[in-house]
Amino acid sequence: VFSHRLYHIDAHCRYGSVWNRLRFWIMKVITTVYMVVLPCYFHGISKGLTLFVLGHLTCGEVLATMFIVNHVIEGVAYAKKGGNSADK
């Protein structure tokens, strides 16, 4: 955000505006509040952080599995909607 670069990509179009940088940080704060602060407030700190970690581990596992199925495995055949088994 501060260097106007995303790794090797020039991100000046995204971070050149003060409004875009402000929106970036506001969204970070809002996300932290609803994902960490609210569960800790309603369930206690230890249970809230446990829910946060469990949710991230579960979502990460599902996303990793979907990525492997869709990008790594070759020769995957998907069924066609409305197709029957006689159309080979």
VMD Tcl script that builds the backbone (N, CA, C; Angstrom):
set m [mol new atoms 264]
animate dup $m
set s [atomselect $m all]
$s set {name element resname resid chain x y z} {
  {N N VAL 1 A 0.831 -1.192 0.000}
  {CA C VAL 1 A 0.000 0.000 0.000}
  {C C VAL 1 A 0.870 1.248 0.000}
  {N N PHE 2 A 1.936 1.249 0.757}
  {CA C PHE 2 A 2.751 2.453 0.879}
  {C C PHE 2 A 3.665 2.671 -0.325}
  {N N SER 3 A 4.096 1.608 -0.987}
  {CA C SER 3 A 5.013 1.739 -2.115}
  {C C SER 3 A 4.297 1.775 -3.460}
  {N N HIS 4 A 2.977 1.654 -3.467}
  {CA C HIS 4 A 2.170 1.620 -4.692}
  {C C HIS 4 A 2.532 0.443 -5.582}
  {N N ARG 5 A 2.984 -0.653 -4.967}
  {CA C ARG 5 A 3.329 -1.846 -5.730}
  {C C ARG 5 A 2.776 -3.060 -5.007}
  {N N LEU 6 A 2.337 -4.052 -5.771}
  {CA C LEU 6 A 1.961 -5.359 -5.260}
  {C C LEU 6 A 3.010 -6.327 -5.772}
  {N N TYR 7 A 3.977 -6.621 -4.928}
  {CA C TYR 7 A 5.115 -7.451 -5.323}
  {C C TYR 7 A 5.790 -6.810 -6.526}
  {N N HIS 8 A 5.685 -7.399 -7.719}
  {CA C HIS 8 A 6.334 -6.854 -8.903}
  {C C HIS 8 A 5.359 -6.079 -9.796}
  {N N ILE 9 A 4.083 -5.989 -9.399}
  {CA C ILE 9 A 3.056 -5.343 -10.210}
  {C C ILE 9 A 2.885 -3.901 -9.759}
  {N N ASP 10 A 2.860 -2.994 -10.708}
  {CA C ASP 10 A 2.630 -1.589 -10.389}
  {C C ASP 10 A 1.150 -1.407 -10.045}
  {N N ALA 11 A 0.861 -1.007 -8.818}
  {CA C ALA 11 A -0.513 -0.858 -8.349}
  {C C ALA 11 A -0.865 0.609 -8.125}
  {N N HIS 12 A -0.213 1.490 -8.850}
  {CA C HIS 12 A -0.466 2.918 -8.675}
  {C C HIS 12 A -1.928 3.257 -8.980}
  {N N CYS 13 A -2.543 2.562 -9.921}
  {CA C CYS 13 A -3.939 2.840 -10.252}
  {C C CYS 13 A -4.860 2.516 -9.072}
  {N N ARG 14 A -4.488 1.552 -8.240}
  {CA C ARG 14 A -5.287 1.202 -7.060}
  {C C ARG 14 A -4.938 2.046 -5.852}
  {N N TYR 15 A -3.677 2.260 -5.616}
  {CA C TYR 15 A -3.234 2.922 -4.392}
  {C C TYR 15 A -2.810 4.374 -4.613}
  {N N GLY 16 A -2.975 4.892 -5.800}
  {CA C GLY 16 A -2.597 6.273 -6.068}
  {C C GLY 16 A -3.540 7.277 -5.435}
  {N N SER 17 A -4.773 6.878 -5.242}
  {CA C SER 17 A -5.787 7.760 -4.679}
  {C C SER 17 A -5.846 7.601 -3.156}
  {N N VAL 18 A -5.987 8.712 -2.465}
  {CA C VAL 18 A -6.135 8.666 -1.003}
  {C C VAL 18 A -7.404 7.915 -0.631}
  {N N TRP 19 A -8.473 8.103 -1.396}
  {CA C TRP 19 A -9.739 7.415 -1.125}
  {C C TRP 19 A -9.575 5.899 -1.195}
  {N N ASN 20 A -8.846 5.383 -2.175}
  {CA C ASN 20 A -8.637 3.938 -2.292}
  {C C ASN 20 A -7.816 3.392 -1.124}
  {N N ARG 21 A -6.799 4.136 -0.692}
  {CA C ARG 21 A -6.015 3.694 0.464}
  {C C ARG 21 A -6.858 3.715 1.732}
  {N N LEU 22 A -7.662 4.754 1.894}
  {CA C LEU 22 A -8.541 4.854 3.050}
  {C C LEU 22 A -9.570 3.730 3.047}
  {N N ARG 23 A -10.137 3.443 1.884}
  {CA C ARG 23 A -11.110 2.348 1.759}
  {C C ARG 23 A -10.465 1.003 2.091}
  {N N PHE 24 A -9.223 0.811 1.665}
  {CA C PHE 24 A -8.493 -0.418 1.968}
  {C C PHE 24 A -8.388 -0.630 3.476}
  {N N TRP 25 A -7.952 0.409 4.205}
  {CA C TRP 25 A -7.764 0.276 5.648}
  {C C TRP 25 A -9.093 0.183 6.383}
  {N N ILE 26 A -10.104 0.891 5.928}
  {CA C ILE 26 A -11.429 0.784 6.550}
  {C C ILE 26 A -11.970 -0.632 6.412}
  {N N MET 27 A -11.812 -1.236 5.250}
  {CA C MET 27 A -12.297 -2.609 5.046}
  {C C MET 27 A -11.509 -3.604 5.903}
  {N N LYS 28 A -10.218 -3.348 6.110}
  {CA C LYS 28 A -9.429 -4.212 7.004}
  {C C LYS 28 A -9.976 -4.154 8.426}
  {N N VAL 29 A -10.307 -2.955 8.891}
  {CA C VAL 29 A -10.845 -2.786 10.246}
  {C C VAL 29 A -12.208 -3.452 10.367}
  {N N ILE 30 A -13.086 -3.230 9.388}
  {CA C ILE 30 A -14.424 -3.830 9.426}
  {C C ILE 30 A -14.328 -5.349 9.415}
  {N N THR 31 A -13.465 -5.893 8.571}
  {CA C THR 31 A -13.297 -7.344 8.506}
  {C C THR 31 A -12.794 -7.903 9.829}
  {N N THR 32 A -11.828 -7.249 10.436}
  {CA C THR 32 A -11.307 -7.704 11.728}
  {C C THR 32 A -12.383 -7.664 12.799}
  {N N VAL 33 A -13.213 -6.639 12.766}
  {CA C VAL 33 A -14.280 -6.525 13.768}
  {C C VAL 33 A -15.268 -7.673 13.640}
  {N N TYR 34 A -15.785 -7.935 12.447}
  {CA C TYR 34 A -16.810 -8.973 12.356}
  {C C TYR 34 A -16.247 -10.389 12.370}
  {N N MET 35 A -14.972 -10.561 12.083}
  {CA C MET 35 A -14.424 -11.922 12.108}
  {C C MET 35 A -13.739 -12.285 13.416}
  {N N VAL 36 A -13.246 -11.299 14.173}
  {CA C VAL 36 A -12.524 -11.587 15.411}
  {C C VAL 36 A -13.210 -10.955 16.622}
  {N N VAL 37 A -13.471 -9.678 16.554}
  {CA C VAL 37 A -13.966 -8.955 17.724}
  {C C VAL 37 A -15.369 -9.405 18.117}
  {N N LEU 38 A -16.290 -9.490 17.173}
  {CA C LEU 38 A -17.654 -9.904 17.513}
  {C C LEU 38 A -17.732 -11.322 18.081}
  {N N PRO 39 A -17.081 -12.331 17.475}
  {CA C PRO 39 A -17.113 -13.653 18.109}
  {C C PRO 39 A -16.495 -13.662 19.508}
  {N N CYS 40 A -15.415 -12.906 19.695}
  {CA C CYS 40 A -14.815 -12.837 21.033}
  {C C CYS 40 A -15.747 -12.138 22.024}
  {N N TYR 41 A -16.476 -11.144 21.578}
  {CA C TYR 41 A -17.404 -10.428 22.444}
  {C C TYR 41 A -18.565 -11.329 22.870}
  {N N PHE 42 A -19.138 -12.074 21.918}
  {CA C PHE 42 A -20.323 -12.878 22.214}
  {C C PHE 42 A -20.001 -14.232 22.838}
  {N N HIS 43 A -18.824 -14.793 22.568}
  {CA C HIS 43 A -18.499 -16.142 23.046}
  {C C HIS 43 A -17.322 -16.185 24.012}
  {N N GLY 44 A -16.706 -15.076 24.303}
  {CA C GLY 44 A -15.508 -15.067 25.132}
  {C C GLY 44 A -14.272 -15.122 24.251}
  {N N ILE 45 A -13.154 -14.694 24.804}
  {CA C ILE 45 A -11.929 -14.584 23.994}
  {C C ILE 45 A -11.436 -15.934 23.508}
  {N N SER 46 A -11.360 -16.932 24.383}
  {CA C SER 46 A -10.794 -18.216 23.958}
  {C C SER 46 A -11.703 -18.916 22.949}
  {N N LYS 47 A -13.006 -18.925 23.176}
  {CA C LYS 47 A -13.915 -19.582 22.227}
  {C C LYS 47 A -14.008 -18.783 20.926}
  {N N GLY 48 A -13.981 -17.447 21.022}
  {CA C GLY 48 A -14.028 -16.617 19.822}
  {C C GLY 48 A -12.813 -16.823 18.931}
  {N N LEU 49 A -11.626 -16.869 19.539}
  {CA C LEU 49 A -10.413 -17.114 18.747}
  {C C LEU 49 A -10.379 -18.535 18.201}
  {N N THR 50 A -10.916 -19.488 18.983}
  {CA C THR 50 A -11.003 -20.869 18.500}
  {C C THR 50 A -11.913 -20.950 17.283}
  {N N LEU 51 A -13.056 -20.269 17.329}
  {CA C LEU 51 A -13.966 -20.245 16.182}
  {C C LEU 51 A -13.305 -19.598 14.969}
  {N N PHE 52 A -12.554 -18.536 15.198}
  {CA C PHE 52 A -11.844 -17.856 14.111}
  {C C PHE 52 A -10.842 -18.795 13.442}
  {N N VAL 53 A -10.031 -19.463 14.250}
  {CA C VAL 53 A -9.011 -20.375 13.713}
  {C C VAL 53 A -9.673 -21.571 13.032}
  {N N LEU 54 A -10.685 -22.141 13.655}
  {CA C LEU 54 A -11.383 -23.295 13.069}
  {C C LEU 54 A -12.027 -22.931 11.738}
  {N N GLY 55 A -12.649 -21.762 11.677}
  {CA C GLY 55 A -13.251 -21.322 10.422}
  {C C GLY 55 A -12.226 -21.144 9.322}
  {N N HIS 56 A -11.072 -20.538 9.651}
  {CA C HIS 56 A -10.038 -20.337 8.643}
  {C C HIS 56 A -9.411 -21.658 8.194}
  {N N LEU 57 A -9.201 -22.569 9.129}
  {CA C LEU 57 A -8.645 -23.871 8.746}
  {C C LEU 57 A -9.618 -24.639 7.854}
  {N N THR 58 A -10.896 -24.609 8.190}
  {CA C THR 58 A -11.903 -25.309 7.392}
  {C C THR 58 A -12.006 -24.710 5.995}
  {N N CYS 59 A -12.116 -23.387 5.917}
  {CA C CYS 59 A -12.218 -22.734 4.610}
  {C C CYS 59 A -10.951 -22.948 3.776}
  {N N GLY 60 A -9.804 -22.912 4.414}
  {CA C GLY 60 A -8.548 -23.155 3.695}
  {C C GLY 60 A -8.472 -24.556 3.133}
  {N N GLU 61 A -8.931 -25.530 3.911}
  {CA C GLU 61 A -8.929 -26.919 3.430}
  {C C GLU 61 A -9.865 -27.092 2.239}
  {N N VAL 62 A -11.055 -26.508 2.320}
  {CA C VAL 62 A -12.017 -26.610 1.211}
  {C C VAL 62 A -11.475 -25.918 -0.031}
  {N N LEU 63 A -10.927 -24.712 0.116}
  {CA C LEU 63 A -10.380 -24.007 -1.038}
  {C C LEU 63 A -9.190 -24.741 -1.649}
  {N N ALA 64 A -8.329 -25.312 -0.811}
  {CA C ALA 64 A -7.178 -26.058 -1.322}
  {C C ALA 64 A -7.637 -27.297 -2.086}
  {N N THR 65 A -8.649 -27.985 -1.552}
  {CA C THR 65 A -9.171 -29.173 -2.239}
  {C C THR 65 A -9.779 -28.806 -3.588}
  {N N MET 66 A -10.558 -27.737 -3.631}
  {CA C MET 66 A -11.167 -27.306 -4.900}
  {C C MET 66 A -10.104 -26.864 -5.898}
  {N N PHE 67 A -9.053 -26.206 -5.417}
  {CA C PHE 67 A -7.984 -25.787 -6.315}
  {C C PHE 67 A -7.307 -27.001 -6.944}
  {N N ILE 68 A -7.012 -28.004 -6.132}
  {CA C ILE 68 A -6.347 -29.200 -6.648}
  {C C ILE 68 A -7.220 -29.889 -7.683}
  {N N VAL 69 A -8.503 -30.046 -7.374}
  {CA C VAL 69 A -9.412 -30.729 -8.301}
  {C C VAL 69 A -9.515 -29.972 -9.615}
  {N N ASN 70 A -9.573 -28.649 -9.554}
  {CA C ASN 70 A -9.815 -27.863 -10.765}
  {C C ASN 70 A -8.566 -27.460 -11.536}
  {N N HIS 71 A -7.394 -27.521 -10.928}
  {CA C HIS 71 A -6.212 -27.010 -11.620}
  {C C HIS 71 A -5.080 -28.022 -11.790}
  {N N VAL 72 A -5.033 -29.034 -10.976}
  {CA C VAL 72 A -3.885 -29.927 -11.011}
  {C C VAL 72 A -4.204 -31.253 -11.696}
  {N N ILE 73 A -5.357 -31.809 -11.423}
  {CA C ILE 73 A -5.704 -33.116 -11.961}
  {C C ILE 73 A -6.048 -32.984 -13.442}
  {N N GLU 74 A -5.331 -33.742 -14.261}
  {CA C GLU 74 A -5.555 -33.692 -15.705}
  {C C GLU 74 A -6.595 -34.723 -16.115}
  {N N GLY 75 A -7.291 -34.434 -17.180}
  {CA C GLY 75 A -8.240 -35.378 -17.743}
  {C C GLY 75 A -9.541 -35.483 -16.975}
  {N N VAL 76 A -9.892 -34.466 -16.217}
  {CA C VAL 76 A -11.154 -34.495 -15.488}
  {C C VAL 76 A -12.277 -34.222 -16.469}
  {N N ALA 77 A -13.305 -35.063 -16.450}
  {CA C ALA 77 A -14.470 -34.889 -17.317}
  {C C ALA 77 A -15.656 -34.491 -16.450}
  {N N TYR 78 A -16.305 -33.411 -16.828}
  {CA C TYR 78 A -17.461 -32.930 -16.088}
  {C C TYR 78 A -18.739 -33.321 -16.826}
  {N N ALA 79 A -19.754 -33.645 -16.074}
  {CA C ALA 79 A -21.040 -34.011 -16.673}
  {C C ALA 79 A -21.699 -32.775 -17.261}
  {N N LYS 80 A -22.443 -32.972 -18.344}
  {CA C LYS 80 A -23.163 -31.869 -18.973}
  {C C LYS 80 A -24.568 -31.839 -18.401}
  {N N LYS 81 A -25.055 -30.640 -18.195}
  {CA C LYS 81 A -26.398 -30.464 -17.678}
  {C C LYS 81 A -27.409 -30.896 -18.728}
  {N N GLY 82 A -28.306 -31.766 -18.333}
  {CA C GLY 82 A -29.344 -32.232 -19.251}
  {C C GLY 82 A -28.877 -33.334 -20.194}
  {N N GLY 83 A -27.628 -33.711 -20.135}
  {CA C GLY 83 A -27.121 -34.771 -21.005}
  {C C GLY 83 A -27.449 -36.146 -20.448}
  {N N ASN 84 A -27.505 -37.133 -21.335}
  {CA C ASN 84 A -27.741 -38.501 -20.845}
  {C C ASN 84 A -26.511 -39.347 -21.113}
  {N N SER 85 A -26.487 -40.513 -20.543}
  {CA C SER 85 A -25.298 -41.372 -20.635}
  {C C SER 85 A -25.118 -41.985 -22.006}
  {N N ALA 86 A -26.137 -41.913 -22.898}
  {CA C ALA 86 A -26.015 -42.485 -24.228}
  {C C ALA 86 A -25.196 -41.595 -25.170}
  {N N ASP 87 A -24.982 -40.332 -24.802}
  {CA C ASP 87 A -24.226 -39.406 -25.653}
  {C C ASP 87 A -22.737 -39.505 -25.386}
  {N N LYS 88 A -22.103 -40.560 -25.776}
  {CA C LYS 88 A -20.661 -40.723 -25.540}
  {C C LYS 88 A -19.857 -40.396 -26.722}
}
mol reanalyze $m
mol bondsrecalc $m
mol representation Tube
mol addrep $m
